[in-house]
């Protein structure tokens, strides 16, 4: 049965907020961030600008405004002054991964509104990742000054020295499917490997298929049939011509250890996995532990997702815990490197359907539906059929 949901007006919601918890380790954050954003708006109205990056004077002024707002609250909250000051320090900054999170949440809410399915976010959701800021105290205001570059929003948060380190990184991205596209886009926008000594190496032995286009956003209909790694490398280079990207078409396994050998791994600063099967993930995890390289492990299952940062000898590794058995066989595994008896059985089943079911259905539609050819030729990507006029 449909469920009716009511929301407060914006004015009432600001005065009497209801929060969605995104991190139960930060239960005290949403009420404080709610006040901080209100204070930021008042600061901007007064000065026609946001607080300067890592400026102590502006931070103290914003803190005073937030304290005054808190005193007027029906139920004043306990303020963490360091939190409000850090909020001020980075208010002028922006970074691509955070924008991606906000964009993803927004897109999800739009889909809910259009479809009328699933429960929308009720009133207020605050998400923060302040733990990413330097642990050794504030950076100097001088190091956060803009340079007139595309990375100024990032420099305002982390400083110039950090940006130089990002540019010099050498990273290995394993897989360029849905997660791989997101990794590569974020790396390009952040300026990873944008210095001469930096490099991003991508490897993926899969070809682009029409079914990939709805979620692997670096690919276009005219790329169907081309190598994923090559097209992805070209796409992110267009986004940021400064980055250095190298595309491979190799599988990561014992058979390719003459390519990804000791010298290769020792030259890396880290690895980002974007794989679709447990065996390959476990293999890369072992390699990263052996060579003591940081690993960013991530995966999706339907609407769910997970991410794990592995620091050898400091955090738990991917192989330390057991994933549930895979219920379905990834398409990439099935088409490119089947390695178990069930893979060959599924491959045979797909081939049978393609030869004896889909072909017959297409022939029946062609004979009985006058619009079949027109609809087929309008499909995105390379046309599945050719008319005699095209010969």
ZAMAR-817065 format. One record per residue: x, y, z of N, C-alpha, C in turn; residue in three letters. Coordinates in pm, whole numbers, padded with zeros to 5 digits, always signed. Example, Ala and Ser with C-alpha at 12.3 -4.5 7.8 and 13.67 -1.06 7.14 Angstrom:
REM residues 2
+01319-00569+00780+01230-00450+00780+01320-00330+00780ala+01285-00225+00708+01367-00106+00714+01290+00003+00787ser
This chain:
REM residues 391
+00084-00120+00000+00000+00000+00000+00087+00125+00000unk+00047+00228-00078+00123+00354-00077+00124+00416+00063unk+00234+00482+00093+00248+00547+00223+00263+00697+00203unk+00183+00775+00276+00192+00919+00268+00295+00970+00368unk+00382+01060+00321+00487+01116+00405+00472+01267+00406unk+00476+01325+00523+00465+01471+00534+00597+01529+00585unk+00626+01650+00542+00749+01717+00580+00716+01854+00639unk+00801+01899+00728+00786+02034+00782+00825+02136+00677unk+00777+02259+00694+00823+02367+00608+00970+02392+00635unk+01037+02458+00542+01181+02483+00560+01206+02564+00688unk+01122+02664+00712+01140+02748+00831+01127+02665+00958unk+01025+02580+00963+01004+02498+01083+01115+02392+01097unk+01160+02338+00982+01264+02235+00987+01396+02292+01035unk+01425+02417+01000+01548+02482+01048+01541+02502+01199unk+01425+02546+01246+01409+02574+01389+01400+02447+01474unk+01339+02343+01418+01319+02219+01493+01359+02100+01405unk+01489+02078+01386+01536+01980+01287+01520+01835+01331unk+01502+01748+01231+01508+01603+01250+01622+01552+01164unk+01709+01470+01221+01831+01429+01152+01830+01281+01115unk+01887+01253+00997+01918+01116+00958+02064+01090+00996unk+02090+00983+01068+02226+00953+01110+02301+00879+00999unk+02413+00934+00957+02496+00869+00856+02616+00799+00919unk+02648+00834+01043+02763+00774+01111+02733+00771+01261unk+02710+00652+01314+02671+00641+01455+02789+00664+01549unk+02909+00681+01494+03023+00720+01577+03029+00871+01596unk+02940+00942+01526+02938+01089+01534+02797+01139+01566unk+02739+01082+01668+02601+01116+01703+02583+01264+01737unk+02690+01327+01786+02679+01467+01828+02704+01566+01714unk+02743+01518+01596+02781+01608+01488+02663+01680+01420unk+02555+01610+01380+02450+01677+01303+02395+01805+01368unk+02360+01807+01498+02309+01932+01555+02410+02046+01548unk+02539+02014+01565+02641+02118+01560+02663+02167+01416unk+02663+02075+01320+02679+02115+01180+02558+02194+01132unk+02441+02162+01186+02320+02237+01153+02337+02384+01192unk+02390+02407+01310+02417+02544+01356+02530+02607+01276unk+02632+02527+01243+02748+02580+01170+02708+02632+01032unk+02620+02559+00963+02577+02604+00831+02491+02731+00841unk+02409+02740+00945+02333+02864+00964+02427+02981+00992unk+02528+02956+01076+02626+03060+01105+02704+03100+00982unk+02735+03002+00897+02808+03030+00773+02728+03122+00682unk+02597+03100+00676+02511+03185+00594+02511+03329+00646unk+02505+03345+00779+02508+03480+00838+02644+03547+00814unk+02751+03469+00823+02885+03522+00797+02894+03572+00653unk+02841+03493+00560+02846+03530+00418+02762+03654+00390unk+02648+03666+00455+02564+03785+00437+02636+03910+00487unk+02713+03896+00592+02783+04011+00651+02904+04053+00568unk+02982+03954+00519+03109+03985+00453+03107+03964+00302unk+02998+03910+00248+02986+03878+00104+03096+03782+00059unk+03136+03696+00148+03236+03593+00117+03231+03485+00225unk+03297+03374+00198+03311+03269+00298+03435+03293+00383unk+03447+03230+00498+03570+03245+00578+03693+03204+00497unk+03801+03277+00515+03925+03247+00443+03982+03113+00491unk+04045+03039+00399+04101+02908+00437+04203+02919+00550unk+04180+02844+00656+04270+02831+00770+04304+02966+00833unk+04205+03058+00830+04223+03191+00889+04164+03190+01030unk+04247+03217+01129+04205+03208+01269+04103+03316+01304unk+04121+03435+01253+04029+03546+01285+03888+03516+01236unk+03875+03469+01112+03744+03434+01058+03683+03317+01134unk+03767+03222+01174+03717+03105+01247+03658+03146+01382unk+03725+03238+01450+03675+03284+01580+03545+03363+01564unk+03534+03440+01456+03410+03515+01432+03294+03420+01404unk+03318+03317+01323+03212+03220+01295+03173+03147+01423unk+03271+03114+01506+03242+03046+01633+03152+03133+01721unk+03178+03263+01724+03094+03355+01802+02951+03356+01750unk+02935+03359+01617+02801+03359+01557+02727+03230+01594unk+02796+03117+01585+02734+02988+01614+02694+02981+01762unk+02776+03034+01850+02742+03035+01993+02615+03116+02018unk+02602+03229+01950+02483+03313+01966+02359+03240+01915unk+02372+03171+01802+02259+03093+01750+02220+02982+01847unk+02320+02919+01905+02295+02808+01998+02220+02856+02122unk+02254+02976+02170+02188+03031+02288+02040+03058+02262unk+02005+03086+02136+01866+03114+02101+01785+02986+02077unk+01853+02873+02071+01785+02745+02047+01692+02708+02162unk+01585+02637+02128+01497+02585+02234+01575+02489+02324unk+01656+02406+02260+01739+02311+02335+01884+02329+02290unk+01961+02415+02357+02101+02436+02320+02180+02306+02324unk+02273+02292+02229+02356+02171+02223+02495+02203+02278unk+02566+02100+02316+02703+02118+02364+02795+02133+02243unk+02856+02250+02231+02937+02280+02113+03081+02232+02131unk+03133+02173+02024+03275+02140+02016+03341+02255+01939unk+03411+02342+02010+03466+02462+01947+03566+02428+01837unk+03644+02322+01858+03741+02282+01756+03671+02239+01628unk+03556+02172+01640+03478+02131+01523+03431+02252+01444unk+03378+02354+01512+03328+02473+01444+03443+02549+01376unk+03557+02557+01442+03671+02626+01383+03723+02551+01260unk+03726+02419+01266+03769+02341+01149+03669+02358+01035unk+03542+02366+01069+03439+02392+00969+03469+02524+00897unk+03509+02625+00972+03541+02755+00914+03666+02748+00827unk+03769+02676+00875+03895+02667+00802+03875+02617+00659unk+03784+02523+00641+03772+02455+00510+03644+02492+00435unk+03571+02593+00484+03441+02627+00423+03454+02670+00278unk+03568+02724+00240+03586+02772+00103+03635+02662+00009unk+03668+02546+00063+03723+02439-00019+03618+02349-00080unk+03659+02271-00177+03574+02166-00233+03663+02059-00293unk+03621+01934-00280+03696+01822-00335+03601+01728-00409unk+03651+01671-00516+03568+01589-00604+03503+01470-00535unk+03574+01392-00453+03507+01276-00390+03386+01315-00305unk+03396+01427-00231+03282+01471-00151+03167+01515-00241unk+03199+01582-00351+03095+01621-00447+03028+01498-00507unk+03108+01392-00529+03052+01269-00584+02953+01205-00487unk+02987+01209-00357+02896+01155-00255+02765+01233-00254unk+02776+01365-00252+02655+01450-00249+02574+01431-00377unk+02643+01425-00491+02574+01404-00618+02503+01270-00624unk+02568+01166-00570+02506+01033-00568+02381+01030-00482unk+02388+01094-00365+02271+01100-00276+02158+01177-00342unk+02192+01289-00406+02091+01371-00473+02024+01294-00586unk+02105+01224-00667+02049+01146-00778+01956+01036-00726unk+01995+00977-00614+01912+00872-00554+01778+00927-00509unk+01779+01047-00450+01654+01109-00405+01565+01146-00524unk+01627+01189-00633+01549+01223-00754+01481+01098-00808unk+01555+00986-00810+01496+00860-00857+01381+00816-00768unk+01394+00838-00637+01285+00805-00546+01161+00889-00578unk+01184+01019-00603+01071+01108-00631+01004+01072-00763unk+01084+01037-00864+01028+01005-00996+00954+00872-00995unk+01005+00776-00920+00947+00641-00921+00840+00621-00815unk+00842+00705-00711+00749+00685-00601+00783+00564-00516unk+00906+00514-00531+00948+00395-00456+01057+00432-00355unk+01064+00356-00250+01164+00371-00145+01139+00499-00064unk+01190+00500+00056+01163+00608+00150+01264+00721+00130unk+01217+00844+00110+01311+00955+00092+01379+00993+00223unk+01487+01069+00212+01553+01122+00332+01456+01216+00402unk+01438+01197+00530+01340+01276+00604+01409+01393+00672unk+01393+01510+00611+01441+01639+00661+01591+01659+00644unk+01677+01629+00741+01817+01672+00734+01914+01554+00737unk+02011+01557+00644+02121+01460+00643+02252+01538+00636unk+02336+01521+00736+02468+01583+00737+02574+01474+00728unk+02666+01492+00635+02776+01396+00617+02908+01471+00627unk+02997+01423+00710+03128+01487+00720+03238+01382+00720unk+03355+01424+00678+03473+01337+00679+03592+01417+00732unk+03569+01483+00845+03673+01569+00902+03796+01491+00946unk+03781+01360+00960+03897+01278+00996+04002+01276+00886unk+03967+01322+00766+04064+01329+00656+04161+01446+00671unk+04127+01542+00757+04214+01658+00774+04343+01619+00848unk+04449+01698+00831+04576+01665+00898+04559+01650+01048unk+04621+01547+01104+04608+01521+01247+04704+01605+01330unk+04806+01662+01266+04907+01737+01340+04874+01886+01351unk+04745+01919+01350+04704+02057+01370+04679+02131+01240unk+04633+02257+01251+04602+02337+01132+04725+02360+01044unk+04702+02365+00913+04810+02402+00822+04819+02554+00817unk+04928+02607+00767+04944+02752+00765+04851+02814+00660unk+04805+02935+00690+04716+03004+00597+04785+03029+00463unk+04915+03050+00467+04991+03077+00344+04987+02958+00249unk+04998+02836+00304+04999+02716+00220+04861+02686+00160unk+04756+02749+00212+04621+02725+00163+04574+02832+00065unk+04662+02926+00031+04622+03033-00061+04606+02978-00203unk+04509+03029-00279+04486+02979-00415+04601+03012-00509unk+04620+02925-00608+04726+02943-00707+04670+02977-00844unk+04537+02988-00854+04476+03009-00985+04471+02882-01067unk+04472+02765-01000+04469+02636-01069+04335+02568-01045unk+04314+02458-01116+04190+02382-01100+04183+02312-00965unk+04294+02310-00892+04299+02240-00763+04285+02336-00644unk+04250+02462-00668+04245+02560-00559+04148+02519-00448unk+04034+02459-00486+03939+02414-00385+03997+02308-00294unk+04083+02225-00349+04148+02119-00272+04263+02175-00189unk+04336+02271-00248+04447+02335-00177+04394+02410-00055unk+04274+02468-00066+04214+02540+00047+04191+02448+00167unk+04179+02319+00142+04155+02223+00251+04284+02158+00299unk+04366+02112+00205+04483+02031+00242+04617+02102+00223unk+04619+02214+00150+04743+02287+00132+04820+02248+00006unk+04917+02331-00030+04992+02311-00154+05082+02187-00149unk+05145+02163-00034+05236+02049-00024+05164+01918-00048unk+05043+01907+00006+04963+01787-00013+04928+01768-00161unk+04897+01879-00229+04862+01871-00371+04980+01822-00453unk+05100+01866-00417+05219+01819-00489+05240+01669-00468unk+05213+01622-00347+05226+01478-00320+05127+01398-00404unk+05004+01449-00416+04905+01380-00500+04953+01372-00644unk+05010+01481-00694+05055+01483-00833+05168+01386-00861unk+05246+01353-00759+05362+01264-00778+05331+01118-00751unk+05205+01085-00714+05171+00947-00681+05176+00856-00804unk+05214+00731-00778+05209+00627-00882+05114+00519-00833unk+04999+00506-00900+04892+00418-00853+04855+00314-00957unk+04819+00196-00909+04777+00085-00994+04628+00064-00972unk+04547+00086-01076+04402+00066-01070+04369-00064-01143unk+04316-00161-01069+04289-00293-01125+04141-00304-01156unk+04107-00291-01283+03968-00295-01327+03919-00157-01364unk+03846-00148-01476+03792-00018-01518+03645-00032-01554unk+03572-00105-01468+03427-00115-01483+03359-00001-01410unk+03248-00030-01343+03171+00075-01276+03252+00144-01166unk+03310+00065-01076+03390+00124-00968+03519+00182-01024unk+03579+00114-01120+03702+00165-01181+03682+00301-01246unk+03568+00321-01313+03538+00452-01373+03531+00560-01266unk+03469+00528-01153+03457+00626-01044+03595+00657-00985unk+03676+00553-00962+03812+00575-00912+03890+00668-01006unk+03887+00636-01134+03967+00711-01231+03920+00855-01243unk+03788+00875-01243+03735+01011-01249+03779+01093-01129unk+03768+01035-01009+03810+01107-00889+03959+01137-00890unk+04039+01040-00934+04183+01062-00939+04218+01174-01036unk+04151+01175-01150+04178+01280-01249+04139+01417-01195unk+04022+01426-01132+03976+01554-01080+04061+01603-00963unk+04118+01509-00886+04202+01547-00772+04345+01580-00813unk+04383+01546-00936+04518+01575-00981+04619+01470-00945unk+04573+01348-00914+04667+01239-00888+04743+01206-01016unk+04875+01193-01004+04963+01163-01119+04965+01276-01221unk+04948+01399-01175+04952+01514-01267+05091+01575-01278unk+05184+01529-01194+05323+01574-01203+05401+01477-01293unk+05515+01521-01349+05590+01434-01442+05627+01298-01383unk+05655+01292-01253+05696+01164-01193+05578+01076-01155unk+05456+01126-01163+05338+01049-01127+05285+00966-01242unk+05208+00862-01210+05148+00779-01315+05035+00695-01257unk+04929+00678-01338+04820+00586-01306+04825+00474-01409unk+04839+00350-01361+04838+00234-01450+04705+00163-01433unk+04632+00146-01543+04503+00076-01541+04519-00056-01613unk+04461-00160-01558+04456-00285-01633+04315-00344-01629unk+04268-00387-01743+04138-00453-01756+04137-00524-01890unk+04109-00653-01890+04112-00730-02014+03974-00743-02078unk+03877-00666-02029+03740-00678-02077+03711-00578-02188unk+03614-00613-02272+03565-00524-02378+03437-00454-02331unk+03413-00336-02383+03293-00260-02349+03173-00323-02419unk+03066-00344-02342+02941-00397-02396+02830-00296-02377unk+02725-00313-02455+02613-00219-02449+02553-00213-02308unk+02551-00327-02239+02492-00332-02105+02575-00256-02002unk+02700-00221-02035+02785-00146-01941+02749+00002-01934unk+02684+00053-02037+02673+00198-02054+02589+00266-01947unk+02498+00193-01882+02410+00259-01785+02481+00291-01654unk+02599+00234-01629+02666+00257-01501+02815+00287-01514unk+02873+00261-01630+03016+00286-01650+03028+00411-01737unk+03027+00525-01669+02999+00653-01734+03113+00708-01819unk+03229+00646-01816+03338+00693-01903+03322+00642-02046unk+03227+00551-02068+03210+00489-02199+03085+00544-02268unk+03091+00547-02403+02981+00598-02484+02938+00489-02584unk+02820+00505-02645+02772+00401-02737+02872+00364-02846unk+02947+00462-02896+03041+00431-03004+03167+00358-02954unk+03180+00341-02822+03294+00268-02766+03268+00118-02753unk+03144+00075-02779+03110-00067-02764+03202-00152-02851unk+03262-00253-02790+03354-00341-02861+03500-00306-02840unk+03528-00187-02783+03667-00147-02758+03710-00189-02618unk+03842-00184-02593+03896-00222-02463+03861-00119-02357unk+03813-00165-02243+03772-00074-02136+03888+00013-02087unk+04003-00048-02064+04115+00028-02007+04161+00139-02099unk+04164+00112-02230+04210+00212-02327+04113+00329-02334unk+03984+00298-02343+03882+00403-02352+03877+00484-02223unk+03886+00416-02108+03883+00486-01980+04001+00581-01966unk+04119+00536-02009+04239+00621-02002+04221+00746-02088unk+04167+00729-02208+04144+00845-02296+04041+00940-02236unk+03937+00884-02174+03829+00967-02119+03879+01055-02005unk+03956+00997-01912+04002+01077-01798+04113+01174-01839unk+04185+01142-01946+04286+01236-01997+04218+01359-02056unk+04099+01340-02114+04023+01456-02163+03974+01540-02045unk+03937+01474-01935+03892+01548-01816+04006+01632-01758unk+04125+01573-01756+04242+01642-01701+04364+01606-01785unk+04398+01690-01883+04510+01658-01973+04645+01649-01902unk+04653+01693-01777+04782+01693-01706+04819+01556-01650unk+04721+01467-01634+04753+01340-01568+04821+01243-01665unk+04901+01155-01608+04973+01054-01685+04906+00918-01662unk+04850+00862-01768+04775+00736-01757+04831+00635-01857unk+04845+00512-01811+04893+00404-01897+04794+00288-01890unk+04746+00243-02005+04642+00140-02011+04703+00004-02044unk+04667-00098-01965+04707-00236-01991+04582-00321-02013unk+04600-00438-02073+04489-00532-02094+04526-00668-02037unk+04581-00667-01917+04629-00791-01855+04543-00831-01737unk+04533-00960-01717+04469-01013-01598+04572-01013-01484unk+04528-00988-01361+04619-00997-01247+04609-01138-01190unk+04718-01213-01202+04720-01353-01161+04866-01400-01164unk+04894-01519-01115+05033-01568-01118+05095-01568-01257unk+05013-01587-01362+05066-01593-01498+05119-01458-01548unk+05079-01347-01484+05127-01215-01529+05228-01154-01432unk+05284-01237-01346+05381-01184-01249+05514-01147-01314unk+05535-01188-01438+05655-01141-01508+05636-00996-01554unk+05510-00950-01561+05480-00810-01595+05471-00728-01467unk+05386-00774-01375+05368-00705-01247+05460-00771-01145unk+05589-00744-01162+05693-00811-01084+05737-00727-00965unk+05850-00764-00907+05902-00692-00790+05924-00545-00819unk+05990-00516-00931+06020-00377-00964+05892-00296-00982unk+05791-00358-01044+05665-00287-01066+05599-00250-00934unk+05582-00347-00845+05512-00320-00719+05592-00228-00628unk+05723-00243-00629+05804-00158-00542+05802-00012-00586unk+05770+00013-00713+05763+00151-00763+05630+00219-00730unk+05530+00140-00685+05396+00195-00661+05386+00264-00526unk+05292+00360-00520+05254+00420-00393+05129+00356-00336unk+05052+00288-00421+04930+00223-00373+04855+00155-00485unk+04752+00078-00447+04669+00002-00542+04523+00029-00510unk+04442+00043-00614+04297+00057-00598+04229-00056-00675unk+04160-00143-00603+04091-00255-00667+03953-00212-00716unk+03918-00258-00836+03782-00238-00889+03742-00369-00958unk+03749-00476-00881+03731-00611-00935+03591-00664-00906unk+03554-00770-00980+03418-00824-00965+03418-00969-00920unk+03532-01021-00872+03531-01158-00822+03627-01172-00704unk+03596-01264-00616+03667-01279-00489+03810-01328-00511unk+03830-01420-00606+03964-01476-00628+04065-01367-00664unk+04026-01279-00756+04118-01172-00798+04143-01074-00684unk+04039-01045-00606+04056-00955-00491+04153-01014-00389unk+04137-01142-00362+04224-01208-00265+04368-01210-00315unk+04386-01234-00444+04520-01236-00501+04588-01099-00487unk+04516-00992-00523+04574-00858-00513+04601-00820-00368unk+04515-00866-00278+04536-00839-00136+04667-00902-00089unk+04692-01026-00130+04817-01093-00091+04939-01021-00146unk+04928-00975-00270+05041-00904-00332+05070-00773-00258unk+04964-00702-00222+04983-00573-00153+05041-00593-00013unk+04997-00698+00056+05053-00727+00188+05201-00764+00175unk+05233-00845+00074+05371-00889+00054+05464-00771+00026unk+05417-00678-00060+05501-00563-00096+05477-00442-00007unk+05389-00458+00094+05359-00352+00191+05308-00226+00122unk+05210-00244+00035+05150-00132-00036+05006-00111+00011unk+04964+00014+00031+04824+00041+00068+04729-00007-00041unk+04615-00061+00001+04515-00112-00093+04379-00050-00061unk+04316+00006-00163+04178+00054-00151+04089-00052-00215unk+04019-00127-00132+03932-00235-00177+03787-00189-00172unk+03710-00216-00277+03570-00174-00279+03490-00268-00366unk+03360-00268-00345+03272-00356-00423+03127-00317-00406unk+03043-00364-00495+02900-00337-00489+02822-00466-00505unk+02701-00465-00452+02608-00575-00469+02468-00515-00470unk+02411-00499-00590+02281-00433-00601+02292-00288-00557unk+02209-00250-00460+02212-00113-00409+02310-00096-00293unk+02379-00203-00256+02472-00197-00144+02615-00179-00193unk+02697-00121-00109+02838-00103-00144+02925-00112-00020unk+03050-00145-00041+03143-00148+00072+03279-00097+00026unk+03354-00045+00120+03490+00000+00092+03577-00037+00211unk+03700-00075+00183+03794-00114+00289+03932-00060+00254unk+03990+00013+00347+04127+00062+00330+04220-00034+00403unk+04313-00092+00329+04405-00191+00386+04545-00131+00391unk+04599-00119+00512+04737-00076+00532+04812-00195+00590unk+04902-00255+00515+04970-00377+00561+05034-00361+00699unk+05010-00459+00784+05064-00465+00920+05009-00356+01012unk+04904-00288+00965+04841-00185+01049+04691-00208+01061unk+04627-00249+00950+04484-00279+00952+04463-00425+00909unk+04341-00470+00924+04304-00603+00875+04311-00603+00723unk+04359-00712+00665+04363-00723+00519+04232-00779+00467unk+04213-00770+00336+04089-00821+00276+04072-00970+00301unk+04180-01045+00289+04173-01191+00303+04156-01236+00448unk+04167-01142+00543+04153-01179+00684+04010-01216+00721unk+03914-01167+00643+03774-01200+00666+03720-01274+00544unk+03612-01346+00563+03559-01431+00457+03434-01369+00397unk+03436-01344+00266+03317-01297+00196+03219-01412+00177unk+03089-01384+00171+02994-01491+00139+03016-01541-00002unk+02981-01666-00031+03002-01719-00167+02922-01640-00270unk+02979-01626-00389+02913-01550-00495+02793-01628-00548unk+02677-01562-00556+02555-01628-00602+02545-01628-00754unk+02604-01528-00817+02598-01520-00963+02739-01505-01017unk+02755-01537-01145+02887-01532-01208+02900-01399-01281unk+03003-01319-01249+03021-01191-01318+03037-01211-01469unk+02977-01123-01547+02982-01132-01693+03126-01131-01743unk+03210-01045-01682+03350-01035-01726+03422-01168-01711unk+03398-01236-01599+03460-01367-01576+03410-01468-01678unk+03280-01465-01703+03218-01561-01793+03272-01548-01936unk+03290-01425-01982+03328-01403-02121+03478-01412-02145unk+03557-01374-02045+03701-01359-02070+03789-01464-02003unk+03758-01504-01880+03843-01604-01816+03763-01698-01727unk+03674-01780-01788+03604-01883-01709+03706-01982-01653unk+03694-02013-01523+03795-02098-01461+03736-02206-01372unk+03603-02228-01382+03539-02333-01303+03432-02400-01388unk+03391-02522-01350+03295-02598-01430+03162-02524-01443unk+03120-02453-01335+02993-02380-01342+03001-02264-01442unk+03123-02211-01463+03138-02104-01562+03109-02158-01702unk+03160-02276-01733+03138-02332-01867+02991-02369-01888unk+02926-02416-01781+02784-02450-01792+02700-02324-01819unk+02731-02216-01747+02657-02092-01768+02686-02034-01906unk+02813-02045-01950+02849-01998-02084+02769-02073-02190unk+02758-02205-02176+02683-02286-02272+02535-02248-02272unk+02482-02222-02154+02341-02182-02144+02318-02049-02215unk+02408-01953-02194+02395-01823-02260+02406-01837-02412unk+02500-01921-02456+02516-01943-02600+02391-02005-02660unk+02332-02101-02590+02211-02167-02639+02098-02065-02654unk+02081-01980-02551+01975-01880-02558+01999-01783-02673unk+02126-01745-02692+02158-01651-02800+02132-01709-02937unk+02166-01837-02955+02153-01900-03086+02010-01944-03118unk+01941-02000-03018+01814-02066-03047+01692-01994-02988unk+01712-01901-02897+01598-01831-02838+01590-01687-02887unk+01698-01611-02863+01696-01470-02901+01685-01451-03052unk+01759-01534-03127+01754-01522-03274+01613-01551-03326unk+01548-01653-03270+01411-01687-03312+01314-01575-03275unk+01330-01518-03156+01242-01409-03114+01261-01287-03204unk+01387-01258-03241+01413-01145-03331+01350-01169-03468unk+01362-01291-03519+01303-01323-03649+01151-01310-03645unk+01091-01356-03536+00946-01345-03521+00902-01199-03515unk+00978-01117-03440+00944-00975-03431+00961-00906-03565unk+01064-00946-03641+01088-00886-03773+00973-00915-03869unk+00920-01037-03861+00813-01077-03952+00677-01019-03913unk+00658-00990-03784+00525-00950-03737+00514-00805-03691unk+00628-00738-03670+00625-00600-03620+00685-00509-03726unk+00604-00426-03793+00655-00338-03901+00759-00237-03852unk+00758-00205-03723+00851-00103-03671+00979-00165-03614unk+00994-00296-03625+01107-00364-03559+01242-00312-03609unk+01258-00300-03741+01386-00257-03796+01420-00115-03753unk+01320-00026-03758+01344+00113-03718+01386+00122-03572unk+01317+00048-03485+01349+00051-03343+01488-00006-03316unk+01523-00112-03387+01653-00175-03367+01767-00086-03412unk+01749-00019-03526+01856+00066-03579+01876+00192-03495unk+01775+00228-03415+01787+00346-03330+01851+00316-03196unk+01877+00188-03167+01939+00152-03040+02077+00213-03030unk+02118+00248-02905+02251+00307-02884+02359+00205-02917unk+02474+00256-02959+02586+00168-02988+02584+00121-03131unk+02664+00019-03159+02672-00034-03294+02547-00114-03326unk+02481-00088-03438+02355-00156-03467+02372-00306-03477unk+02270-00377-03422+02275-00523-03425+02239-00579-03562unk+02167-00500-03643+02123-00548-03774+02158-00444-03880unk+02170-00490-04003+02192-00399-04115+02085-00423-04218unk+02033-00316-04273+01933-00330-04379+02005-00341-04513unk+01933-00386-04617+01995-00399-04749+02041-00263-04802unk+01974-00156-04756+02013-00023-04801+02149+00020-04749unk+02196-00045-04642+02327-00011-04586+02440-00091-04648unk+02407-00189-04731+02510-00277-04786+02585-00209-04901unk
